[in-house]
Amino acid sequence: MADAVELYDQADKLKDEGQLEAAISKLKEALAVDPDFALAHSALAIVEQKLGRHEAAVEHAQKVCELAPDDPFSFTALSVILQRVYANTGDQQYIRLAEEAMERSRMLQMHH
């Protein structure tokens, strides 16, 4: 059986080929092997957002922040996902959350 990193690499190749649904399947396989694999959650956030699955995208981006709460990039990436969701939905809650995530990223950068 493939390990989580191998499955992630396969998913990344599928994503690059434009096979987004297949990439999602591989990423979910990777998470079945290692539920705390932050890189797979991060990739899922991006692919789900590209497919317009906003709630799933946000959930995966938030999971990355839970798994790496001291990493400023995790919160920057969450902010970007939230901004894209806002751009696609116009829902004000997403822009507020994006601003909060970016502020958290700034605070973490100051403490590193």
Residue, then its C-alpha position, 0 to 999 in steps of 0.5 A: m500500500a502506498d504511503a501518504v507522501e506517495l499518494y500526495d505526489q500522485a495527486d499533485k501529478l493528477k492536479d497538474e494534468g487537470q484531473l481535479e476529481a482524481a486528485i481529490s480522490k488521491l488526496k483523500e486516500a493520503l488522509a486515510v493513511d495519515p489524517d494529520f498530513a497538513l500538505a494533503h489538507s492544504a492541497l485539498a483546500i486549493v483543489e476544492q476551491k477551484l471546483g467551487r466547493h467553498e465549504a470543503a475548501v475552507e474546512h481543509a484550510q482551517k485544518v491546516c491551521e489546526l495542525a500547524p498553529d505556529d506556522p504563519f504560512s498556514f494562516t496566509a493560505l487560509s486567508v487566500i482561500l477565504q478571499r477567493v471564496y468571498a470573490n466567488t460568493g460575495d458573502q461578507q463573512y468570508i472577507r472578515l475571516a480572511e482579514e482575521a487569518m491574515e492578522r494571525s499570520r502577521m502576529l505569528q511572523m512578528h513572534h518568529 
